[in-house]
Structure formats: C-alpha cells, structure tokens
Amino acid sequence: MAETEAAALRTLARNVRTARTRAGLSLDELGRRAKVSKGSLVALEKAQGNPNFATLVRLADTLGVSVSALTEGAAKERVRVVSGDAVTPLWAGPRGSEARLMLTTSGPAPVEVWRWKLQPGEEYPSHPHQAGVVETVSVTDGRMVLVVDGVEHSVEAGQTATFDGDVGHAYRGAGEETCHVIMTVQLPPGPG
C-alpha cells in the first residue's frame, strides 16, 4: 500500500472512531444501524479495512456527518481550492463513470460538492439518506436519468433538479455521450 493510501486510511480510521465516540455509539450499535459488520468496523478503526463508497455513505449517514468529515483531515486554510484530478474517485463504474467528492463546506449545515461523470447506460443506485438531506444535480454536459423513489426524471445539459434524499434514488447516464454533473448534498444541521 502506498504511503498516501495508508495515511488516508489512518485519517478515515481516526475520523470514524471520533464520530462514533461523539455519537455515543458502540461498535455493535454503529454496525447494526449502518448495516456494517462489527468485524469490518474494528478493522476500519484499526486502519486495516478498505470500505467501499456505499459503506462510507452508510457510516456518514448513521453518524450524522458528511462523507468528507470521515475522509478528510482538518482544514488548514481559509480558502480551499481543489483540483478535480487531485481527488480520487470514491466510486468508479465498469464503463468509466465516476464520482469525486470535491469538498464539504463547514458550518452547522454542511454541503458536499461532488463531480460525477456518467457513461450512457451506467447507473449508480443510492440507498436513502437520513431525513433532512437534500440533493441537487446540475447537468453541465450530456443527459442523465434521475430516479427518485422509483420515478424517472430526465435531466439534460443546462438543467438542475433537486430532491429530498431520504428515499431510494439513482443516477444513470443517458443518450449517446458522457454526462457531466455537479451535485450538492445539503446535510441537516449536526449536533451542537
């Protein structure tokens, strides 16, 4: 494992343990609520796991924090400029689709900013998030199908859609060309 990957895993382990402790959850209870095995959580908190994107989202939702709060170190600068090619995709599809979490704003109700690339016909299904999560997708190129609670919505370049993320939803590339999407995920205010 490369040192940068090892450092990222150590940061994730520390952040999950801190968020779990802050939430007052045992490993058993976090595992039950997030539908993640206790063994996986123990390995993760020892920086020995390799959780997939869906697991990170379930943990973040259960802990009431952003995915960034689990994966990033402490912010050091007043202004953060993030280059898309410097951010590792958190999800990659077999046809070349990908999702990159660019950054998360600070404050009582954080907002995650994502860049998605969806290949025609490739889909990412998402489980429901915690109540109060609002997602917004803005298509900059191409076309996608947004599926919310089983209903399909076509969203084309120049269009933006928003929805409550507490129901099952999916993003699917449509048409003949790659679809590029900027997504924001507005999280409800956190504790304290």
N, CA, C and O of each residue as an XYZ file, in Angstrom:
768
protein
N       0.852     -1.188      0.000
C       0.000      0.000      0.000
C       0.885      1.234      0.000
O       1.833      1.317      0.781
N       0.591      2.179     -0.855
C       1.352      3.421     -0.936
C       1.153      4.222      0.348
O       0.128      4.100      1.019
N       2.149      5.041      0.675
C       2.085      5.819      1.912
C       0.890      6.766      1.921
O       0.277      6.969      2.969
N       0.545      7.355      0.764
C      -0.607      8.265      0.735
C      -1.900      7.511      1.025
O      -2.785      8.040      1.698
N      -2.022      6.270      0.521
C      -3.210      5.458      0.815
C      -3.251      5.084      2.283
O      -4.315      5.111      2.902
N      -2.100      4.735      2.849
C      -2.022      4.382      4.264
C      -2.392      5.582      5.134
O      -3.099      5.434      6.131
N      -1.914      6.768      4.759
C      -2.242      7.979      5.519
C      -3.737      8.280      5.433
O      -4.353      8.670      6.425
N      -4.321      8.097      4.240
C      -5.758      8.325      4.083
C      -6.552      7.341      4.924
O      -7.568      7.717      5.509
N      -6.115      6.094      4.997
C      -6.802      5.083      5.805
C      -6.684      5.405      7.291
O      -7.637      5.201      8.043
N      -5.535      5.900      7.723
C      -5.367      6.302      9.134
C      -6.291      7.474      9.468
O      -6.886      7.509     10.545
N      -6.410      8.435      8.544
C      -7.317      9.571      8.757
C      -8.750      9.084      8.858
O      -9.488      9.505      9.750
N      -9.153      8.199      7.951
C     -10.502      7.638      7.986
C     -10.745      6.907      9.298
O     -11.795      7.088      9.915
N      -9.803      6.090      9.735
C      -9.946      5.336     10.984
C     -10.150      6.284     12.169
O     -11.042      6.080     12.991
N      -9.312      7.323     12.245
C      -9.415      8.290     13.354
C     -10.754      9.015     13.310
O     -11.396      9.198     14.345
N     -11.184      9.434     12.108
C     -12.433     10.190     11.997
C     -13.657      9.341     12.313
O     -14.594      9.827     12.947
N     -13.666      8.081     11.883
C     -14.801      7.197     12.204
C     -14.861      6.965     13.710
O     -15.932      7.071     14.309
N     -13.734      6.653     14.321
C     -13.685      6.414     15.770
C     -14.141      7.657     16.536
O     -14.909      7.547     17.491
N     -13.673      8.839     16.121
C     -14.061     10.090     16.788
C     -15.558     10.345     16.638
O     -16.227     10.678     17.617
N     -16.088     10.194     15.437
C     -17.517     10.439     15.204
C     -18.375      9.421     15.949
O     -19.433      9.772     16.470
N     -17.936      8.174     16.004
C     -18.681      7.136     16.724
C     -18.707      7.440     18.214
O     -19.749      7.324     18.859
N     -17.557      7.830     18.759
C     -17.467      8.163     20.179
C     -18.325      9.380     20.501
O     -19.045      9.395     21.499
N     -18.244     10.406     19.644
C     -19.039     11.621     19.833
C     -20.537     11.303     19.816
O     -21.314     11.907     20.557
N     -20.934     10.352     18.966
C     -22.349      9.968     18.867
C     -22.762      9.033     20.006
O     -23.946      8.732     20.162
N     -21.793      8.573     20.802
C     -22.109      7.693     21.925
C     -22.518      6.293     21.487
O     -23.322      5.641     22.153
N     -21.963      5.829     20.361
C     -22.330      4.518     19.824
C     -21.214      3.504     20.037
O     -20.035      3.809     19.860
N     -21.603      2.308     20.417
C     -20.648      1.199     20.469
C     -20.412      0.711     19.041
O     -21.142      1.073     18.117
N     -19.392     -0.106     18.882
C     -19.155     -0.709     17.573
C     -20.355     -1.550     17.148
O     -20.762     -1.529     15.986
N     -20.917     -2.293     18.106
C     -22.098     -3.119     17.801
C     -23.261     -2.271     17.311
O     -23.902     -2.605     16.314
N     -23.533     -1.169     18.014
C     -24.690     -0.334     17.661
C     -24.474      0.383     16.335
O     -25.395      0.470     15.522
N     -23.264      0.900     16.106
C     -22.982      1.531     14.822
C     -23.129      0.515     13.695
O     -23.717      0.815     12.656
N     -22.602     -0.672     13.898
C     -22.713     -1.713     12.892
C     -24.161     -2.067     12.594
O     -24.536     -2.231     11.433
N     -24.974     -2.184     13.631
C     -26.389     -2.516     13.436
C     -27.104     -1.426     12.660
O     -27.829     -1.710     11.707
N     -26.901     -0.173     13.067
C     -27.593      0.950     12.413
C     -27.123      1.175     10.979
O     -27.928      1.491     10.102
N     -25.826      1.014     10.738
C     -25.266      1.285      9.409
C     -25.263      0.044      8.510
O     -24.925      0.119      7.329
N     -25.647     -1.098      9.094
C     -25.637     -2.366      8.342
C     -24.222     -2.699      7.850
O     -24.009     -3.052      6.689
N     -23.267     -2.574      8.778
C     -21.866     -2.901      8.529
C     -21.439     -3.858      9.635
O     -21.756     -3.623     10.801
N     -20.739     -4.914      9.303
C     -20.350     -5.900     10.318
C     -19.411     -5.275     11.344
O     -18.645     -4.361     11.040
N     -19.494     -5.798     12.581
C     -18.618     -5.314     13.640
C     -17.161     -5.568     13.270
O     -16.299     -4.731     13.534
N     -16.879     -6.731     12.655
C     -15.510     -7.039     12.237
C     -14.967     -6.014     11.256
O     -13.804     -5.621     11.342
N     -15.810     -5.581     10.323
C     -15.384     -4.550      9.358
C     -15.102     -3.234     10.061
O     -14.148     -2.533      9.722
N     -15.938     -2.900     11.046
C     -15.727     -1.647     11.793
C     -14.450     -1.706     12.626
O     -13.690     -0.739     12.679
N     -14.219     -2.845     13.273
C     -12.994     -2.991     14.063
C     -11.774     -2.821     13.152
O     -10.838     -2.097     13.491
N     -11.790     -3.493     11.994
C     -10.670     -3.359     11.052
C     -10.526     -1.923     10.580
O      -9.412     -1.406     10.494
N     -11.646     -1.272     10.273
C     -11.605      0.107      9.801
C     -10.998      1.027     10.851
O     -10.149      1.859     10.530
N     -11.426      0.885     12.104
C     -10.893      1.753     13.163
C      -9.430      1.448     13.493
O      -8.763      2.241     14.157
N      -8.938      0.310     13.031
C      -7.514     -0.015     13.186
C      -6.745      0.327     11.915
O      -5.574     -0.029     11.785
N      -7.397      1.018     10.973
C      -6.799      1.405      9.689
C      -6.363      0.184      8.892
O      -5.337      0.207      8.212
N      -7.156     -0.889      8.984
C      -6.837     -2.111      8.264
C      -7.906     -2.470      7.244
O      -7.773     -3.478      6.551
N      -8.953     -1.681      7.135
C     -10.039     -2.004      6.218
C      -9.906     -1.250      4.914
O      -9.019     -0.413      4.747
N     -10.798     -1.560      3.997
C     -10.864     -0.858      2.724
C     -12.339     -0.717      2.352
O     -12.820     -1.402      1.449
N     -13.061      0.173      3.046
C     -14.508      0.266      2.828
C     -14.844      0.808      1.445
O     -14.134      1.660      0.911
N     -15.932      0.307      0.875
C     -16.366      0.834     -0.417
C     -17.198      2.102     -0.206
O     -17.511      2.477      0.923
N     -17.540      2.738     -1.300
C     -18.266      4.008     -1.266
C     -19.595      3.870     -0.535
O     -19.933      4.722      0.287
N     -20.355      2.815     -0.818
C     -21.659      2.631     -0.174
C     -21.508      2.519      1.338
O     -22.328      3.055      2.083
N     -20.474      1.831      1.794
C     -20.234      1.706      3.235
C     -19.916      3.059      3.846
O     -20.426      3.390      4.916
N     -19.075      3.851      3.175
C     -18.757      5.192      3.691
C     -20.007      6.050      3.813
O     -20.170      6.767      4.801
N     -20.895      5.986      2.818
C     -22.129      6.777      2.856
C     -23.019      6.311      4.003
O     -23.575      7.136      4.727
N     -23.160      4.990      4.177
C     -23.994      4.479      5.279
C     -23.429      4.900      6.630
O     -24.185      5.290      7.520
N     -22.111      4.827      6.795
C     -21.495      5.252      8.059
C     -21.718      6.747      8.296
O     -22.091      7.157      9.395
N     -21.488      7.556      7.261
C     -21.675      9.011      7.406
C     -23.121      9.328      7.770
O     -23.372     10.119      8.678
N     -24.076      8.714      7.065
C     -25.489      8.956      7.365
C     -25.819      8.556      8.799
O     -26.490      9.299      9.515
N     -25.353      7.395      9.215
C     -25.648      6.904     10.562
C     -25.032      7.800     11.626
O     -25.634      8.033     12.674
N     -23.836      8.298     11.355
C     -23.142      9.153     12.325
C     -23.574     10.619     12.237
O     -23.192     11.432     13.079
N     -24.376     10.957     11.209
C     -24.858     12.329     11.062
C     -23.772     13.299     10.640
O     -23.784     14.467     11.027
N     -22.822     12.803      9.835
C     -21.736     13.652      9.347
C     -21.633     13.498      7.834
O     -22.274     12.627      7.246
N     -20.829     14.343      7.216
C     -20.594     14.232      5.774
C     -19.569     13.146      5.500
O     -18.807     12.764      6.387
N     -19.552     12.655      4.281
C     -18.518     11.705      3.877
C     -17.147     12.368      4.029
O     -16.184     11.723      4.445
N     -17.064     13.641      3.695
C     -15.791     14.366      3.849
C     -15.316     14.384      5.291
O     -14.115     14.307      5.552
N     -16.246     14.486      6.226
C     -15.862     14.507      7.638
C     -15.173     13.204      8.026
O     -14.378     13.175      8.966
N     -15.475     12.132      7.309
C     -14.819     10.851      7.577
C     -13.506     10.698      6.824
O     -12.597     10.016      7.298
N     -13.396     11.325      5.658
C     -12.234     11.059      4.804
C     -11.154     12.137      4.825
O     -10.011     11.863      4.458
N     -11.489     13.346      5.244
C     -10.520     14.443      5.171
C      -9.899     14.752      6.515
O     -10.500     14.534      7.566
N      -8.694     15.259      6.457
C      -8.047     15.778      7.653
C      -8.590     17.160      7.965
O      -9.453     17.670      7.250
N      -8.099     17.752      9.004
C      -8.562     19.081      9.400
C      -8.193     20.116      8.338
O      -7.108     20.072      7.758
N      -9.114     21.044      8.097
C      -8.856     22.129      7.138
C      -7.764     23.035      7.694
O      -7.784     23.398      8.870
N      -6.818     23.392      6.842
C      -5.696     24.209      7.286
C      -5.748     25.624      6.739
O      -5.094     26.522      7.270
N      -6.502     25.824      5.707
C      -6.513     27.114      5.029
C      -7.883     27.770      5.105
O      -8.898     27.086      5.234
N      -7.912     29.081      5.026
C      -9.164     29.824      4.993
C      -9.895     29.589      3.676
O     -11.120     29.468      3.659
N      -9.157     29.525      2.580
C      -9.727     29.254      1.260
C      -9.116     27.957      0.758
O      -7.896     27.799      0.730
N      -9.987     27.025      0.358
C      -9.514     25.756     -0.201
C      -9.851     25.735     -1.684
O     -10.999     25.955     -2.070
N      -8.863     25.473     -2.500
C      -9.056     25.294     -3.933
C      -8.711     23.838     -4.218
O      -7.611     23.379     -3.912
N      -9.664     23.113     -4.809
C      -9.490     21.687     -5.038
C      -9.529     21.418     -6.532
O     -10.456     21.843     -7.220
N      -8.535     20.723     -7.025
C      -8.469     20.332     -8.430
C      -9.088     18.950     -8.584
O      -8.765     18.031     -7.831
N      -9.985     18.802     -9.571
C     -10.681     17.546     -9.781
C      -9.763     16.363     -9.985
O     -10.051     15.265     -9.508
N      -8.656     16.569    -10.690
C      -7.764     15.440    -10.946
C      -6.913     15.076     -9.734
O      -6.221     14.058     -9.744
N      -6.960     15.899     -8.696
C      -6.223     15.603     -7.463
C      -7.073     14.811     -6.473
O      -6.570     14.353     -5.447
N      -8.359     14.650     -6.779
C      -9.285     13.956     -5.883
C      -9.537     12.558     -6.438
O      -9.941     12.406     -7.591
N      -9.301     11.556     -5.629
C      -9.533     10.170     -6.037
C     -11.030      9.898     -6.091
O     -11.751     10.272     -5.166
N     -11.514      9.257     -7.150
C     -12.942      8.915     -7.203
C     -13.324      8.000     -6.040
O     -12.589      7.069     -5.711
N     -14.466      8.264     -5.424
C     -14.980      7.387     -4.374
C     -15.819      6.259     -4.959
O     -16.065      5.249     -4.300
N     -16.254      6.440     -6.196
C     -16.955      5.375     -6.912
C     -16.521      5.424     -8.361
O     -16.393      6.499     -8.947
N     -16.296      4.257     -8.934
C     -15.980      4.152    -10.355
C     -16.759      2.978    -10.922
O     -16.720      1.873    -10.381
N     -17.462      3.224    -12.007
C     -18.232      2.182    -12.665
C     -17.387      1.443    -13.678
O     -16.337      1.936    -14.088
N     -17.832      0.266    -14.087
C     -17.042     -0.542    -15.032
C     -16.902      0.084    -16.414
O     -15.988     -0.279    -17.154
N     -17.783      1.018    -16.786
C     -17.711      1.647    -18.112
C     -16.998      2.998    -18.096
O     -16.907      3.660    -19.130
N     -16.487      3.415    -16.925
C     -15.768      4.685    -16.852
C     -16.487      5.789    -16.108
O     -15.967      6.900    -16.003
N     -17.668      5.508    -15.591
C     -18.350      6.507    -14.762
C     -17.575      6.665    -13.454
O     -16.842      5.766    -13.042
N     -17.748      7.824    -12.804
C     -17.075      8.047    -11.529
C     -17.732      9.175    -10.755
O     -18.429     10.022    -11.314
N     -17.485      9.160     -9.443
C     -17.964     10.208     -8.548
C     -16.800     10.669     -7.687
O     -16.124      9.863     -7.048
N     -16.577     11.980     -7.680
C     -15.499     12.570     -6.872
C     -16.102     13.572     -5.897
O     -16.789     14.511     -6.298
N     -15.836     13.362     -4.617
C     -16.242     14.305     -3.587
C     -15.183     15.398     -3.536
O     -14.078     15.188     -3.036
N     -15.539     16.576     -4.063
C     -14.569     17.660     -4.190
C     -14.255     18.301     -2.846
O     -13.089     18.503     -2.507
N     -15.294     18.621     -2.081
C     -15.103     19.224     -0.769
C     -16.436     19.279     -0.043
O     -17.499     19.066     -0.627
N     -16.350     19.567      1.226
C     -17.536     19.774      2.055
C     -17.365     21.099      2.772
O     -16.318     21.371      3.360
N     -18.407     21.924      2.717
C     -18.329     23.207      3.411
C     -18.437     22.974      4.911
O     -18.935     21.942      5.361
N     -17.964     23.944      5.671
C     -18.058     23.844      7.126
C     -19.317     24.561      7.588
O     -20.039     25.154      6.787
N     -19.563     24.502      8.861
C     -20.724     25.178      9.430
C     -21.749     24.189      9.953
O     -21.554     22.977      9.862
N     -22.834     24.701     10.498
C     -23.825     23.830     11.142
C     -24.587     22.931     10.174
O     -25.062     21.871     10.582
N     -24.720     23.317      8.905
C     -25.406     22.503      7.898
C     -24.485     22.378      6.686
O     -24.638     23.120      5.716
N     -23.532     21.447      6.730
C     -22.536     21.341      5.665
C     -23.153     20.965      4.321
O     -24.234     20.378      4.256
N     -22.447     21.314      3.258
C     -22.840     20.954      1.897
C     -21.658     20.250      1.251
O     -20.545     20.775      1.226
N     -21.916     19.045      0.722
C     -20.909     18.331     -0.042
C     -21.030     18.756     -1.500
O     -22.137     18.918     -2.013
N     -19.892     18.936     -2.166
C     -19.870     19.269     -3.589
C     -19.187     18.111     -4.312
O     -18.033     17.782     -4.040
N     -19.928     17.499     -5.243
C     -19.479     16.324     -5.973
C     -19.375     16.631     -7.462
O     -20.106     17.472     -7.985
N     -18.455     15.938     -8.142
C     -18.398     15.926     -9.609
C     -18.617     14.485    -10.049
O     -17.889     13.578     -9.644
N     -19.634     14.292    -10.886
C     -19.966     12.965    -11.398
C     -19.750     12.936    -12.900
O     -19.976     13.922    -13.602
N     -19.310     11.789    -13.369
C     -19.234     11.510    -14.795
C     -19.998     10.200    -14.989
O     -19.647      9.178    -14.399
N     -21.055     10.235    -15.827
C     -21.890      9.060    -16.055
C     -21.832      8.658    -17.521
O     -22.150      9.454    -18.404
N     -21.430      7.439    -17.772
C     -21.413      6.923    -19.135
C     -22.830      6.470    -19.509
O     -23.593      6.060    -18.634
N     -23.188      6.539    -20.790
C     -24.528      6.117    -21.216
C     -24.864      4.709    -20.716
O     -24.109      3.761    -20.926
N     -26.005      4.600    -20.055
C     -26.492      3.324    -19.564
C     -25.926      2.886    -18.227
O     -26.434      1.933    -17.636
N     -24.891      3.550    -17.728
C     -24.305      3.161    -16.448
C     -25.043      3.864    -15.314
O     -25.379      5.043    -15.420
N     -25.294      3.132    -14.228
C     -26.143      3.648    -13.142
C     -25.488      3.430    -11.795
O     -24.826      2.419    -11.561
N     -25.686      4.406    -10.906
C     -25.286      4.259     -9.509
C     -26.546      4.351     -8.651
O     -27.159      5.416     -8.575
N     -26.945      3.246     -8.000
C     -28.098      3.291     -7.101
C     -27.655      3.709     -5.701
O     -26.629      3.240     -5.208
N     -28.416      4.578     -5.067
C     -28.092      5.045     -3.723
C     -29.218      4.674     -2.768
O     -30.397      4.779     -3.106
N     -28.846      4.248     -1.594
C     -29.849      3.977     -0.570
C     -30.375      5.306     -0.024
O     -29.747      6.341     -0.246
N     -31.495      5.307      0.674
C     -31.993      6.550      1.269
C     -31.005      7.092      2.302
O     -30.384      6.334      3.046
N     -30.875      8.411      2.330
C     -30.045      9.074      3.340
C     -30.895      9.416      4.554
O     -32.095      9.141      4.581
N     -30.276     10.008      5.543
C     -31.002     10.427      6.730
C     -32.000     11.529      6.375
O     -31.821     12.244      5.389
N     -33.035     11.656      7.172
C     -34.035     12.704      6.951
C     -33.355     14.067      6.969
O     -32.463     14.310      7.782
N     -33.777     14.951      6.076
C     -33.235     16.302      6.019
C     -32.153     16.498      4.977
O     -31.751     17.634      4.723
N     -31.664     15.417      4.359
C     -30.655     15.536      3.300
C     -31.354     15.959      2.013
O     -32.355     15.362      1.618
N     -30.821     16.997      1.359
C     -31.364     17.478      0.086
C     -30.255     17.408     -0.947
O     -29.162     17.931     -0.731
N     -30.537     16.758     -2.075
C     -29.564     16.663     -3.159
C     -30.001     17.544     -4.313
O     -31.192     17.692     -4.585
N     -29.019     18.126     -4.990
C     -29.254     18.926     -6.186
C     -28.268     18.455     -7.245
O     -27.070     18.348     -6.983
N     -28.776     18.172     -8.446
C     -27.914     17.766     -9.550
C     -28.055     18.782    -10.676
O     -29.165     19.123    -11.084
N     -26.914     19.262    -11.177
C     -26.869     20.187    -12.308
C     -26.065     19.525    -13.416
O     -24.875     19.255    -13.255
N     -26.723     19.264    -14.543
C     -26.057     18.620    -15.668
C     -25.370     19.707    -16.490
O     -26.015     20.651    -16.948
N     -24.057     19.568    -16.673
C     -23.304     20.547    -17.458
C     -23.098     20.087    -18.891
O     -22.995     20.917    -19.794
N     -23.036     18.778    -19.117
C     -22.902     18.197    -20.460
C     -23.653     16.877    -20.483
O     -23.638     16.128    -19.507
N     -24.308     16.598    -21.597
C     -24.963     15.313    -21.764
C     -26.352     15.286    -21.148
O     -27.016     16.310    -20.988
N     -26.766     14.058    -20.806
C     -28.111     13.845    -20.260
C     -28.063     12.689    -19.277
O     -27.307     11.734    -19.457
N     -28.876     12.785    -18.239
C     -28.960     11.724    -17.246
C     -30.419     11.425    -16.953
O     -31.311     12.213    -17.266
N     -30.639     10.279    -16.350
C     -31.940      9.947    -15.792
C     -31.751      9.895    -14.285
O     -30.924      9.136    -13.778
N     -32.518     10.702    -13.579
C     -32.529     10.726    -12.133
C     -33.747      9.915    -11.700
O     -34.875     10.236    -12.077
N     -33.525      8.882    -10.923
C     -34.614      8.039    -10.434
C     -34.784      8.332     -8.948
O     -33.866      8.102     -8.162
N     -35.959      8.840     -8.557
C     -36.230      9.164     -7.160
C     -37.494      8.422     -6.749
O     -38.571      8.638     -7.305
N     -37.341      7.547     -5.767
C     -38.457      6.754     -5.252
C     -39.179      6.012     -6.377
O     -40.406      5.914     -6.392
N     -38.382      5.490     -7.324
C     -38.914      4.687     -8.416
C     -39.416      5.459     -9.624
O     -39.801      4.846    -10.619
N     -39.423      6.787     -9.568
C     -39.907      7.608    -10.681
C     -38.704      8.196    -11.422
O     -37.808      8.778    -10.810
N     -38.700      8.033    -12.764
C     -37.593      8.523    -13.587
C     -37.829      9.959    -14.042
O     -38.938     10.332    -14.422
N     -36.756     10.761    -13.994
C     -36.788     12.158    -14.427
C     -35.595     12.394    -15.341
O     -34.458     12.139    -14.945
N     -35.832     12.872    -16.547
C     -34.755     13.192    -17.473
C     -34.212     14.581    -17.125
O     -34.976     15.534    -16.977
N     -32.894     14.683    -16.997
C     -32.250     15.964    -16.703
C     -31.156     16.151    -17.750
O     -30.249     15.327    -17.861
N     -31.246     17.247    -18.525
C     -30.331     17.488    -19.632
C     -29.389     18.642    -19.324
O     -29.564     19.366    -18.343
N     -28.384     18.798    -20.187
C     -27.414     19.874    -20.026
C     -28.130     21.201    -19.864
O     -29.035     21.530    -20.630
N     -27.717     21.956    -18.862
C     -28.336     23.245    -18.574
C     -29.494     23.153    -17.597
O     -30.051     24.180    -17.211
N     -29.869     21.953    -17.189
C     -30.974     21.780    -16.242
C     -30.453     21.349    -14.873
O     -29.400     20.724    -14.755
N     -31.218     21.700    -13.850
C     -30.898     21.352    -12.474
C     -32.139     20.751    -11.834
O     -33.254     21.218    -12.068
N     -31.947     19.726    -11.034
C     -33.041     19.090    -10.304
C     -32.653     18.980     -8.843
O     -31.474     18.849     -8.514
N     -33.643     19.032     -7.969
C     -33.392     18.869     -6.544
C     -34.435     17.937     -5.963
O     -35.557     17.861     -6.463
N     -34.063     17.223     -4.901
C     -34.978     16.273     -4.272
C     -34.517     15.956     -2.850
O     -33.349     16.125     -2.499
N     -35.469     15.495     -2.051
C     -35.147     15.026     -0.705
C     -34.489     13.661     -0.835
O     -35.035     12.767     -1.480
N     -33.335     13.497     -0.234
C     -32.546     12.278     -0.400
C     -32.893     11.153      0.551
O     -32.154     10.172      0.641
N     -34.013     11.273      1.269
C     -34.355     10.240      2.251
C     -35.174      9.091      1.663
O     -35.800      8.330      2.400
N     -35.168      8.970      0.330
C     -35.788      7.839     -0.365
C     -34.744      7.243     -1.305
O     -33.745      7.888     -1.622
N     -34.977      6.019     -1.743
C     -34.057      5.406     -2.692
C     -33.961      6.244     -3.952
O     -34.963      6.790     -4.416
N     -32.765      6.350     -4.507
C     -32.574      7.144     -5.722
C     -31.377      6.600     -6.500
O     -30.552      5.863     -5.961
N     -31.299      6.977     -7.775
C     -30.215      6.503     -8.633
C     -29.917      7.546     -9.688
O     -30.765      8.368    -10.035
N     -28.695      7.499    -10.190
C     -28.249      8.391    -11.252
C     -27.814      7.503    -12.412
O     -27.029      6.575    -12.215
N     -28.311      7.771    -13.619
C     -27.986      6.943    -14.786
C     -27.632      7.836    -15.963
O     -28.351      8.785    -16.276
N     -26.519      7.523    -16.610
C     -26.161      8.219    -17.836
C     -27.151      7.856    -18.927
O     -27.586      6.707    -19.013
N     -27.513      8.822    -19.763
C     -28.485      8.592    -20.838
C     -27.961      9.232    -22.118
O     -27.013     10.017    -22.088
N     -28.575      8.896    -23.224
C     -28.173      9.470    -24.502
C     -26.949      8.779    -25.056
O     -26.661      7.628    -24.728
N     -26.227      9.503    -25.906
C     -25.086      8.936    -26.635
C     -23.729      9.370    -26.080
O     -22.708      8.769    -26.413
N     -23.705     10.399    -25.242
C     -22.427     10.939    -24.787
C     -22.318     10.902    -23.271
O     -23.306     10.701    -22.565
N     -21.105     11.098    -22.790
C     -20.852     11.138    -21.357
C     -21.615     12.305    -20.734
O     -21.650     13.405    -21.284
N     -22.217     12.048    -19.593
C     -22.943     13.082    -18.853
C     -22.047     13.576    -17.713
O     -21.492     12.775    -16.960
N     -21.911     14.894    -17.594
C     -21.143     15.503    -16.509
C     -22.111     16.242    -15.595
O     -22.962     17.008    -16.047
N     -21.959     15.991    -14.295
C     -22.907     16.501    -13.302
C     -22.143     17.131    -12.145
O     -21.143     16.587    -11.677
N     -22.619     18.268    -11.694
C     -22.184     18.841    -10.422
C     -23.329     18.587     -9.447
O     -24.464     18.995     -9.692
N     -23.029     17.924     -8.361
C     -24.051     17.592     -7.367
C     -23.692     18.235     -6.032
O     -22.532     18.267     -5.623
N     -24.711     18.737     -5.379
C     -24.522     19.159     -3.986
C     -25.424     18.302     -3.121
O     -26.535     17.942     -3.510
N     -24.919     17.983     -1.938
C     -25.680     17.238     -0.953
C     -25.697     18.105      0.297
O     -24.686     18.266      0.980
N     -26.874     18.660      0.579
C     -27.027     19.526      1.748
C     -27.424     18.646      2.923
O     -28.455     17.975      2.897
N     -26.583     18.664      3.956
C     -26.818     17.849      5.137
C     -27.585     18.647      6.178
O     -27.448     19.868      6.248
N     -28.391     17.972      6.987
C     -29.106     18.698      8.036
C     -28.105     19.185      9.093
O     -27.000     18.653      9.201
N     -28.498     20.191      9.862
C     -27.592     20.672     10.908
C     -27.194     19.519     11.844
O     -28.020     18.690     12.224
N     -25.922     19.497     12.195
C     -25.414     18.448     13.064
C     -25.653     18.776     14.523
O     -26.155     19.852     14.848
N     -25.296     17.854     15.403
C     -25.477     18.082     16.839
C     -24.599     19.228     17.327
O     -23.469     19.417     16.877
N     -25.153     19.968     18.247
C     -24.433     21.021     18.954
C     -23.854     22.021     18.077
O     -23.220     22.964     18.551
